[in-house]
Amino acid sequence: MSLSAKKIVKGFLDSDVFVNLQEFENYLHKDLKMHWHASSGYREFSFEDYRRLCQSTAASYESMRTDVTHIISDKKEVAARFTVYVRTNENPREEVPVGYFISIFKIQDDKIIEVHQSSHPSQD
């Protein structure tokens, strides 16, 4: 029985995938395509590109979590608005927001196969 798209995305956002790459393949499809509009410009990531980005993130942060404020699903697509918080290796006692995100996730084979994402950095 397949999971609902909303449960898959919520599980992904609640996971430690950004600092624990062992969870990476549990949520992301091998044919992942990520389209990311950030303050630094537009970038596209494949599965391997995104894994490398997460590896570099994992090296800098002790922990990373998301605070989801909105999540809406329609069959195999899910839209979510969330804030990402981190604890750095240099200062693990203080959690700080690093960015605000709005993402649309497309699900295939119970994994995230496509993401359209817009983000901007926190001012804190």
C-alpha positions in Angstrom: 0.0 0.0 0.0 1.4 3.4 -1.0 1.7 6.2 1.4 -0.1 9.5 0.8 1.9 12.2 -0.9 1.4 14.5 2.1 2.7 11.9 4.6 5.8 11.4 2.4 6.6 15.1 2.3 5.9 15.6 6.0 8.2 12.6 6.8 10.9 14.2 4.6 10.6 17.6 6.2 10.6 16.1 9.7 13.6 13.8 9.0 17.3 14.3 9.6 18.0 13.8 5.9 20.0 17.1 5.6 22.5 16.0 8.3 22.0 12.2 8.1 22.5 11.1 4.5 21.6 7.5 5.4 18.0 8.7 5.2 18.4 10.4 1.8 17.3 7.5 -0.4 14.3 6.8 1.9 12.6 10.0 0.6 14.2 11.1 -2.7 13.7 9.3 -6.0 16.9 8.5 -8.1 15.4 10.5 -10.9 15.0 13.6 -8.7 14.9 17.0 -10.4 15.0 20.0 -8.2 14.3 23.5 -9.5 15.4 26.1 -6.8 14.9 29.8 -7.0 17.0 31.3 -4.2 18.3 34.8 -3.4 21.5 33.7 -5.2 19.7 32.9 -8.4 18.2 29.8 -10.1 19.7 26.4 -9.8 18.8 22.9 -10.9 19.8 19.8 -9.0 19.8 16.1 -9.9 19.7 13.4 -7.2 23.5 13.3 -7.0 23.8 17.1 -7.1 21.4 17.4 -4.2 23.1 14.6 -2.3 26.4 16.5 -2.6 24.7 19.7 -1.4 23.4 17.9 1.6 26.8 16.4 2.3 28.3 19.9 2.5 25.5 21.0 4.7 25.9 18.0 7.0 29.5 19.0 7.6 28.6 22.5 8.8 25.6 21.8 11.0 25.1 19.7 14.1 21.3 19.6 13.5 18.8 21.0 11.1 15.0 21.0 11.4 12.0 22.4 9.7 9.0 24.2 11.1 6.1 23.6 8.6 3.5 26.3 8.8 1.4 25.2 5.8 1.0 22.0 3.9 -1.6 21.3 1.2 -1.8 18.2 -1.0 -3.6 17.4 -4.2 -3.2 13.7 -5.2 0.6 13.3 -6.0 1.6 16.9 -5.4 2.2 18.7 -2.1 2.8 22.4 -1.4 4.6 23.4 1.8 5.7 26.6 3.5 8.4 26.1 6.1 11.3 27.6 7.9 14.7 25.8 8.3 16.5 26.1 11.6 20.0 24.9 12.3 22.5 24.4 15.2 26.0 25.0 13.9 29.0 22.9 15.0 30.6 26.0 16.4 27.6 27.0 18.5 25.4 23.9 19.1 23.4 25.4 21.9 21.8 28.1 19.8 19.2 27.3 17.1 18.9 29.9 14.4 16.6 30.2 11.4 18.6 30.1 8.1 15.9 30.4 5.5 12.2 30.5 4.5 10.9 28.2 1.9 7.9 27.5 -0.3 8.1 24.2 -2.2 5.9 22.1 -4.4 6.8 18.4 -4.3 5.8 15.8 -6.9 5.6 12.2 -5.7 6.2 9.0 -7.7 6.8 5.5 -6.4 6.3 6.8 -2.9 9.4 9.1 -3.2 9.9 12.8 -4.1 10.8 12.9 -7.8 10.4 16.7 -8.5 10.6 19.9 -6.4 9.9 23.5 -7.4 11.3 25.6 -4.6 11.6 29.3 -3.7 13.6 30.5 -0.8 15.1 33.5 0.9 17.6 33.8 3.8 16.6 34.6 7.3 17.4 38.1 8.5 18.0 36.9 12.1 
